[in-house]
Amino acid sequence: MKYDFKAIEEKWRNHWLENNTYTATEDPARPKYYLLEMFPYPSGRIHMGHVRNYTIGDVVARYKRMKGFNVLHPMGWDAFGLPAENAAIKNDTHPAKWTYENIDYMKKQLQRMGFSYDWGRELATCNDKYYRWEQLLFIKMYERGLVYQKVTTVNWCQTCQTVLANEQVIDGACWRCDNAVLPREMNGWFFKITDYAEELLAGCDQLTGWPEKVLTMQRNWIGKSVGAELHFPIENSAKTLTIFTTRPDTIFGATFMSIAPEHPLAGELSAGTPQEGAIRDFVARIKIEKQRQSPEDEVEKEGVFTGGYCLNPFTGKRLPVYVANFVLMEYGTGAVMAVPAHDQRDFEFARKYGLEISVVIQPEGEPLTPAAMTEAHEGPGTLLASGEFTGLASEKAKAAITAAATEKGCGSQRTTFRLRDWGISRQRYWGAPIPMLHCACCGVVPVPEKDLPISLPTDIQFDKSGKSPLHTLESFYQTTCPVCHGPARRETDTMDTFVESSWYFARYTSPRYTEGPLEKDQAAYWLPVDQYIGGVEHAILHLLYSRFFTRVLRDLGYLSIDEPFTNLLTQGMGIKDGTKMSKSKGNVVDPNELVEKYGADTVRLFSLFAAPPERDLEWSDQGVEGAYRFLNRIFRLVDENLAVFAGPASSLPLTMNAASVALHRKTHQTIRKFGADIEAKFHFNTAISSVMELSNSLSSLAGEANDEAPAPAVIREAIEAMLALLSPMVPHLCAELWELTGHPTPLAGMLWPEYDDEAVREETITIVVQVKGKVRSQLQVAPGASEADLEKMALADEKVQRFLDGSQVRKVIVVPDKLINIVI
């Protein structure tokens, strides 16, 4: 027989779809397991990154089903976003048409891969049956004070006509069109994620199933800092310059002040001074340069004196105020007291501009002197030249100076977070409309819930500028105020597409529910997601926003959980020719071509065998060929042994020959190892290797002469185990061979094989014997032999005796079942 993968895969793909094999329903009598991969953007076709991600998830889903779990494994489409709109402009079509055509094509690709999805729960976020509930959640969040409007400086892409997040600005250019991004002030809608900052940070400690590197990224993004807020009076003004510092113990060493270019005092302090023009030019230049930098970029410290001064609230010392490029408006208050002796950035700035350096923290050892310093001392020490606080340890001084500032009315203790509220306004068409109205009489008013969804109009036309047609489409924005019944204007911004992906995992639990965002009982049964799988590039924003939305849904009464994802796996990248696969590099591998040539099972097997999930996968044509040869070998192996499946299954013989014992043992050892490799860290590559070893043993032992070959029942046991173990990875082939061998129940409905503890035990094991740390002999012994017996056997061994050569044995170290070391 020939391995006709095309016929086999089509047969079983249709069988699973027609029989709704993977439809999930709530069953309180069974343990649930919710497996979810990050859903794709319908860009047109899946790539090898998708294949690997979804194959990993599918293996776990199939494995858990066979282990008796009630598995939910849904799929849908993250369908809003700029690419659809850009494609619509380029091809003179509608974004919806482009999107749904892509969904249809990609769905067929996913089905061809044999992924065990519950397609009855499929959703697309661009469908108003989905985003109507998102609009309801927006309104409920608004009513709870979690949504507000404000004017802010944003990253504006003139080409795409939209606001970009900082992460979407790459080297000063738009991540989509690669054109320059400029700062712009604009009114926008924000979610108050900062209200949950403390809880989001504390929750990281409970996420024991997440990679530590991802938790570190989450903690750093939230960025909690405990310190003091201090007020410095501005010279000849009733105003103060407020700063936040984690080092109030260094206030006596402040020699100047630094403010962000965006700080409102930058213009005020320089107004009417000779510095006014220099400040204006510097601020304009730095704002543009910041668009081209990421927060991690090291830039040369620059600044310009504003012409103004403020006074140290503890000493009265006059401190010049500089606008500096390294001060961030979004951190703290956008102003810092500069202590160059004890902060490296301030040190470099002071050296560059010839500003005073004053030492006020003395470490142990040789005294610090400003002239001799080559870098700032940022560590602890004892305060000096600090008035009444001189002599205090720096940690104690922090509390003492903060308390003194509170008493003097010039400061207080404060906790700040790096995390900023989430700006969700986008000036695009292809997104969920924001359900708010603007009335000249009533102000901002939510759309009545009965009027939801506010659906995107379909009668739109894009002009060449790319500007959203919603801003000029009267039939969309003209409406009536529900309060005063006068004319009102509908909000024409749409929501950031991160909003849709921040709660989709919850909607999967009740995707056809029409009375609200979630059916509470179904959500309570399935959530949280037990295993979430996706790329590490989503380690910050998507995961953080999902954690935020879960808490909001909890506080709105829809959920009873705090965290959305119990376990997280971030798979590695696909690498070809030494670099990440990407269209721009021209090294993308098309899964369609591979499936056509080798079959979906081969592609699945290669993506699992080439590397552990968390590692990068190095593309190899030879690796794909090897996976294909292995599956052909499995097919032939079963075909050659079909005789053992003739008639009803028989029990294992009471007495076995050596080949039967060896194959029986190898079968159960493989079952044990395969399960352990999956349960531990999804090490599918080593699990597959163990089945390869079993197949080799089966081939060699089954080929022995009749009286020396394994018993038919033992061969049958080995083949059944092999097919069951491989079925989550190569489901089409295993389902076909399972049926071919006469099993009436489909393999997808079988339970995972169990191993026999007695069967896996080796009759003898090898013990290494060392003399003075060097291997000198080996012993073949029964497992579990006592230390006393092992010592006697080692000392009596002829090879060991030769190396001892009459020397006195000082000590014998025995590691049971492993080694013996004789010390002379």
N, C-alpha and C positions, 0 to 999 in steps of 0.2 A: 504494500500500500504506500501511497505517496502523501506527504504532508502538504495538503492543498489548503494553505492558510486562508486564502481568499474565501473559499466556500465555507470553511469552518467558522471563520469570524463573522461572516454575514449571517450564517444560520443562527448562531448563539446570540448575536446582537439583536436580531429580530425576535428571538424567543424571549429574551429578558424584557424587551419593550412591550411585546404583545401580552405577556403574562404579568406585567407590573411587578416583576420579581423584587424590586428594591423600593417599593412603596412602604412608607413608614407610618404607623399609627400608634397612638399612646397605648401602653399596656403596663399598668401599675404592677403586674405580677412579674415583670422582667426588669432587670437592670438596664437603664438607658445608656446610650453612648452617642453623643452629638459630635460628629466629625465634620469639620468645615475647612475648606481651602479658601483663601481670599478670592472673591469673585473677579472675573476678568472684565476689562474694558473691551467692548466689541469693536476692535480696530479693523477687523476684516478676516483675520486668520490666526490660528494659534501658532505659537512658536515652541521651540524646544524647552524654554523656561516653563511655559504652561504645562507641557507634557510631563516634565519631571515633577513639578509641584503637584499636579493632579494625580499622577501615578502613585506618588508617595501616599497621598491621602486615600486613594482607592484601595491600596494594599491594607492600610490600617482599618478602613471601613469593612472590607471583606473578612479580614482576620477577626475583628471583633464580633461580626455576625456569627461566624463559625464558633466563637467562644461563648455563644449564647446571649449576647447583648442585643437589645432592641436598638438598632442603629438608625440615626437620622443623618443622611448625607445628601444635602440639597445643592442646587446650582442655580445661578441667576446671572444678571448682567448689570455692571456698574455703568449705566448707559448714557448719562449726561456728560457733557464736557466739550472743550474747545475743538478737538479734532473733528467731531461731527459737523460743527458749525463751519470750520475752515474748509472741510471737504464739500459742504453744501455750496459755499461761495465759489470754490474752484470749479465744481462740476455743474453748477447751476441746477441744483436739486434741493430737496428739503432734508434737513438733518434727520427727521424721523424716518424717511425712506432709506437714507444711507445707513442709519443705525439698525433698523429692523432687517434689512437685507444682510448686513454683517452678522446679526444674531442668528439668522437662519443658517447661514453658511458655517459659522463657528459651532453651532449646536450639532450639526451633522458631523463635524470633525471630532467633537468630544464623544459623540455616540459611537463613532467608528473606532475610537480607542477603547471602548468597552468599559467606560467608567460607570460604576454602580450608583448613579444618581437617582434620587426620587424626583423625576421630572414633573410630577404633579405639583410640586411646590415651586416651580420655576417662577422667577419674577424679574422684571426689568424696571430699573429705577426711573426711567423716563415715562413710564405708564402712570397716568393720573390716578389710577386705582392704588398705586403705591404712594405717590407723593402727596395725595390728599391728606394722608395721615401724618405725613411730615409737616404739612402746613398746620394741621391741628396742634401738633406738638409745639410748633413755633408760637402759636397763639397762647397756649397754656404756659409756656415758658415766659412769654411777655407778661402775662397776668401775674406771674410769680416774681417778676423783677429780674428775670434772667436774660432778658433781651432789651437792648437799648440802642439808641442812635448817638453818634458823636462825629465831630469833624476830626479827621486825623490825616497825617501825612502817609500816603500810600505809594506803593510801587506801581507806576502806570505805564502800560505798554500801549503806545499810540497805534501801532499796527493792529494789535488784537483788540484794542479799545476796551481794555479791562484792567482791573486791579490784580496784582500778583502777590502771593505770599513771598516772604523773604527767601524761602527754599526754592521758589520758582524763578529766582533771578540768578543766573549763572554768569559770572564774570561781567556783570553789568548788563546782561542781555536777557531777553525773554526765553524761557526754556522751550517754548513752542516755535516761535518764529525767528529767534536769534537776533532780533533787532534791539536797539538800545532802549533801556528802561529809565524813566525819569521820575523824580519825586513829584507828587501832586497832592494838594489838599482836597479832601472830598468828604461828604457826609456819607456815613455807612452804618450798617447794622452789625451789632456785636452780640455774641453769646458770652455771658459772665462765667466763663470757666474758672476764673480766679476765685470765685466763691467756693470752689471745690479743691483748691490747691493743696491745702493741708491734708485733706482726705485722700486725694490722689497720690500724694507722696507717701503717706502712711500705708496705703494699700499695696505699694510695691513690696513691702516686707512680707505680705501674705502670698505673693505670687511665686511660690517655690517651684512651680513647673515651668517657669520662664527662664531663658538664657540670662546669665548674669550680665552679659554685655548689653542686652536690651534694657534690663532694669537700670543699669548705670546711665544709659542714655535718657531714660525717662526721668530719673532723679535729677540729672543735670539740667534737663530742659525745664523742669519745674523750678529748680534752683533756689532752694530756701536759704536765706541768710538772716542770722540774728545779730543785731547790733544796736546802734543808737541813731536817732534822727536829731540833728543839731542845727540851730538857727544862728547864722552869722549876720549881724546888722550891716546893712549897706551904708557906706559913708555918705553923709548928707542926704539921707533918705529915711522915710519911715518904714521902708520895706526891709525884708530880710532875705538872705540866700539860704535856703534849706538844703542840707546835705544828709545823705545816709552813709554810715560807715560801720564796718565790722571791727574797726580798731579805734574806739574812742580813747584808748590809753595813749594814743600818739598825738592828741590834739595840741599839746604844747609844742610839737615839732612842725606844725603847719606853717608854711612860708608863702604859699600862694593858693589860689582857688582855681579850679578848672570846671568849665561848664560845657555841655554838649552844644554843637552848632545849632540844634533846633530849639534850645532853651529860650524862652521869651525874654529873659534878661540880656541876651546877647545884643539885641538891638537897642534896648533901653539904656544899658550902661554906656554904650558907645555913642549914642545920639548926641550930636552937638560937640563931639570931641574930634581931635585930629585922627582918631582911630576909626571913625564911622565908616569911611570908604573901605578901609582894609578889612574890617570885620564883615561888611556886606559881601565883598568879593570872596573872602575865605569861606564864609558860610555857604555861599552858592556852590563853590567848587567842591567842598567836602560832601555836601548832600549828594551831588552827582557821583562822586567817587565811591561813596558808601554803597550805591546800587551795584557797583562792580565788584564788591568784596563780600566774602562770606564771613560770618562771625569768627571763624577760626583763623582767618588770614592775619599774618603778622605785618603790620604797616609801620612805617617810620612815624615817630611821634612828631606832630606838628601843632602849632598854636599861634594865636595872635592876642596881644594884650587889648582888652576892651577899653582901657582908659579909666575904668572904675575900680573902686576898692571896697572891701568889706572888713569888718573888725572881728578878731578872735574873741568869742564871748567869755573866755577865761582869762585872757591876758590883755585884751584891748589892742593887740598888735594889728597894724595896718597891713592887709594882705591884698596884693594885686589880683585881679580876676582875669583869667585867660579863657578864651574859647579854644578847646582842644579837640583834635580829631579822634582821640581814643575814648572819650567820654560818651556813653550811650544814654540817650534820652529815655529809652525804655527800661533802663535798670535804675532802681532806687528813685532818686529825684531828678536825675539828669545833671547832677552837680556833685563834685567831690572836693573835700579838703585835701590839698596836696601836701604830703609829708615825704619829701624826697629821700630822707635818710632811711625810711622804713617801708617804702613802696618802690618797686623797681621801675614801673612806668614813670612815676613822678621823678625818680632819680635821673632817668635818661632825659626827661624833659628839662629838668633843672640844669643839668650839665650842658644841654644844647643851647639853652637861652641864658646861661649865666645867672641863675636864680639861687637864692640862699638855701643851704642845706644845714639843718639843725638836728643833732643827735639827741634823742630823749629816751631811747631804750638801750640799755647797756647789757650786752650778753656777758656770760662768764669769759674770763680771759683778758686779753689785751684790750684796753679802752679804745673805743671807736673815735676817730677824728674825721671830720668832713673832708679835709684835704687829702687824707690817705685812703679814703674809701674808693673802691673800684666798682662796687655794687651796693645796693640797698641791703640792710639787715632787716629781713621781714619776720624773723623768728621772735620768740619770747625773750624776756630779760627783766632787768630792774629799771624802774623809771628814774631819770635824772633830769634836772632843770625843768621840773614839772610842778613847781609850787608846793602846795601842801601834800601832793601825791608822790613826791620824790621819795624813793626808797621802797615803794610798793612793787611787788611782782606784777608783771604786766597783766596777767589774768585777773588778779584781784583789782587792779586799777581800772579795768574795763567797767566792772560793776560800780566801783566807787565814783568814777567820773560821770557815768550815766546817771547815777543817783544825784550827784551834785548838780548836773545840768537840769534835771527834773525839778529840783528844789529852787534853782535860780530862774526857772521858767524859760530856759533857752534850749530845752531838748527833752527827750524821753526815750525809753527803750522802744525798739520797733523791730518787727520781723518783716522782711520783704521777700518777694518771689521773683524769679526771672520770668516766670510764666506771665503772659499777657492775654487779655481777653481775645477771643477768636472773632476776627473780622470775617463775616460770611457774605457780604455783598459782592456780587459780580455783575458787571455791566454787559452781560451777554444774554442772548436769547435762549440757548439750549441748556436750560437749567430749571429748577423748580421755582415758580414765581413766589415771591415773598408776600404773604397774605395780609398786607397792610394798606390802608388808604390815607390820603392826605386831604384834609378838609380845611378850608379857609376859616371856618367858624369853630370847629371842634378839635382841630389839630390832627394828631396821628390817631387813627382808629383801626382796630383789628377788623378784618372781614368777619361777618357773622358765620358761625360754624355751619349753619344750614346752607350757606352759599358755597361751601367747599365741595369739590376742589376748584381752585382758580386754575383753570387749564390753560396751557399755552395755546395761543391762536394758531391755526394752521394756514390762514390766508396771509402769509407774510412774504416779503420780498427783501432780499439783502442787496444793499448797494455796494459799490466797489470799496468803500472805506472800511467795510466790515463792521460798522456800528450796529448795535442791536436794533432791530426794527421795532421792538417794544416801546422805545422812547418816543416814537413818532406815529405809532398806530393808534389813532383815536378810538377805534372800536374796542381796543383793549384797555387803554388807560382812563377813558372817560367813564365815570360811574357815579353812583349816588351814595351819599353818606348815610349809613344806617341809623345815625343818631338824630341829625337834624333834617335829613332827607333833601339836603341841598346838594349842589354839584360837588364832586370830589374827584381826586386823581388817584388812580391805582398805582401802587409802587411798581416801578418798571425794572428794578434790579432783580436778579435771580440769586438763588443760594449757591454757595460754594459746594462743589460736588462732593467734598468730604462729608457733608451733612448726610447725604444718602447712604454712604458706606459706614456711617457711625451707628446705625441701628438695624441694618438689613438682616443681621444674624438673628435678631429677635423676631422680625417679621416672618422669617422662614418657619417659625413654630406654628403660625396660623395665617398663611399667606392669602387664604380666600375668605377670611373673616371680614364681614362688612359693617360691624357695629362699632368698630374702634381700631386703633393701631394694632392691638394685641388681644387675643383671647387669653384671659389670665390663667386658666387652668392648664391650657396647652403650653403656655410659656413657662409656667411653674414646673411642668413635667420635664421639658427638654433642656431648659437653661440651668446653669451656664453651659457654654460650648466646652466639651471635654478636651478636645484637641483642635487647635487652630494652626494652620500651616500657611506660610507665605514668605515673601522676600524680606530681608533685613532692611531694605530701603524704606519700609513702612514702620520701622521700629519706633519712631517718635510720633508723628502727627496722627496717622490713622489709628494707631493703638491707643494713644492718649485721648483722642476724641471719642473713641468707642467706649473707653472707661468712663469718661465724663457723661456721655449719653446714657449709659447704663444706670448711673446714679440719678440722673434726672428722671428717667423712666421709673426708677424706684420711688423717688420722692413724689412723683405724680400718681403713684398708686398702681402702676401697670406691672411692675416687677418686684420680686422680693429678694433679689441678689444684689451684691455690691460690685462684683467683677464679672466681665463678660466671658473671659477665656481662662479656663483652669490651667491648661498646658499650651505652650507655644513652641512651635518648631520653625526656625528660620533657615530655609534651605540655601545652599550655596549657589553661585552663579554658574552659567554654562560658559566654558572656555574653549576657544578654538584658535589654533596657531598662536597660543600664548597670550591672547587677549580676550576680553569679554565679548561674547557674541552680540553683534548689533548690526542694524541695517547700514549705518553710516560706515562701518568698517568692512562691509561686504563679506562677512564671515558667518552669516546666519545659515543654519541648516534647516531645510524645510521638512517638517514631519510628514507632510503629505507624500513626498517622494519616497521617504523611508517606509511608510506604511504600504505604499503601492508595491514596493520591491520586496520587502521582507515580512510585512504583516505587523499589526498593532502589537501583538504579544512580544515580538522581537524588540520593537522600540521600547516597550515597557521594561522588558528584562534588561536591556542595555542601560537605560537611565537609572535603574536600581543597582545594577552590579558594578558600574564604573566607579562609584565613590559613595561613602556614607552621605546621608542627606544633608548634613550641615557643612560638608566640604564642597568646594568648587568641583564641577564635573568637567573633566578634560575630554573634549570630543576625540573619538577614535574610530575611523572606518573599520579598522581591524577588530575593534571591540564589538561593533554591530555585527560583523560577519561571524565573530565567535559566538555571540548570543544566538544567532540564526542556526549555526551548526549544532549548538547544544539542544535547541528545541527539536531539530530534526532527529538527533540522537535519541531523545526521549520518545519521540513518535515511533522510531524503529524498535526501540527496546520494548515498548508495550506490544507493538505488532508481533514481534518475534516470540512473545510469551503469552499470546492470547489463549493458548491451550490451558493454562492454569486457571482460567476463568470459565472453562467449560463445566456446566453443571453448577449445583449449589455450592456455596462456600463451605469448606471443611475446616475443622478445628486444627490447630497446630499439633503436630505429632508429639506424643508424650516423650519419646526419645528422639534426639536429633543427631545427625552426623555433624562433622566439624564445619562443613560449609553452611548448614542450616543454622548452627549456633552463631557462626560469625555474621551471617546476613541478618539474623533476627536481632542480634546485639547492635549491629550497625544501624538498623532501621530505628530502633528505639533511642539510640544515642542521637541520631539525626533529628528525631521529633523533639527531644529535649533541647538540643542546641538551637534549632530553628526558632522555637518559641522563646527561648531566653534572649536570642539576638534581637527579636522584634520587641519584646517587652522592655528590654534594657534601654536602648537608645535608637530603635528603628534601624539597626545595622543590617539592612537587607542584603548587603554585599556578602557578608560572612555567612548569613543564613543560606543564601543561594549556593555558596561554596560547599556548604555541608550537604546539600542535595546532589551537587555534582559528584561529591565523594561517594554518596550512596549509590548513584547511578553507575559509577565506575565499579564499585563492589558487586553490584547486581550483575553487570555485564560479565565480569570475570568469573564470578562464582557460578552463575547460571550456565556458563559455557563449559563447565567441567563434565566429565563422563557421568553417565546416569547414576551410578552408585555413589559418586562423590559430589554430585550437584545438590543444591538445597532442595528441600521438599517443596512440591508445588504450592502448598499452603503458605510457606514462608516467602516464596517469590511473590505470591499474590499480596501478602501483607506488605511487602516492601514497595510494590508498585502502587498499591492503594495509598500508602503513606506519602509516597513521592508526589502523586497527583494532588492529594489534599494539601500538602505543604506548599506546593507551587501555585495552587489555584488562585490565591489573592494576587499573585504577580502576573501570571499568564493565564487568565481565566478562560479564554476561548478554547485553547488547546486542551487544557485539563478537563473542561466540561465535555469536550468531544471524546476524549479517551476514556473518561469515566463512563460515558454512555456506551462506548464501543466495547467496554469490558463487561457489559451486561447489568449494570446497576440500575434498578428501576427508579430510584430517587435521584433527582438532579444533584450534582455536586454542590450547587449554591445553597441547597437545603440541608447539607450535612454539617455535623459538629466537628470541631477540631480534634484530630487524633490525640489520644493520651499515651504517654510512654509508661512502660513498666519499670519500676525502680530496680527490680531484680535483673531484668534483661539487660540494663545498661552497664551493669558491673562487669568489669574485665575479669577473666579468670586469673590472669597474672598481670603484674605491672612491673615496670623497669625502675630499679632504684640505682641511682648514681652513687658510686663510692669514691670519695676523695681522700688523698693522703697529703697533708699539709696544703690543702686548698686546691690540689690538682687532681683531675679525674684519672683514676688508675684502674677502675673496673666497673662492672655493672652486674646487678643481681636481678634475677627474675623471681618474684615472690608473689604470694597471694595478697590481695588488697587487705589492709587493716592489720598486717603483721605487727606484733608487739615490738617495742623499742629494744627490749632485751634480746629477742630472737634476731632482730636485724643486726644488732651489735655482734652477736656470736657469729652470724653468717659472714659478716664483713671481715672480721678478724681471722676467720678460717679460710677465706678466699685465697687461692694460690697466687694470683697476681698481686693482691694486697700484701701477702707475706713477703713476696720478693722485694717490694719497695720499702717494707718495714725493716727488713734486713737485720732483725734482732734488736732494733731500737726500742726504747721504753715508750709505751703508749701513755701519754699524759692525760688525754681526754678524748672521748668519742661523742660527737654531736650528731643526734639523729633527728631528722625532719621527717615525720611519718609519711609514707607513700611517696617520698620525693628523693631525699639524699641522705648520705652518711658522710661525715667529715671526721677523719682520724687525725688527731694532733699528736705529734711526737716531739 
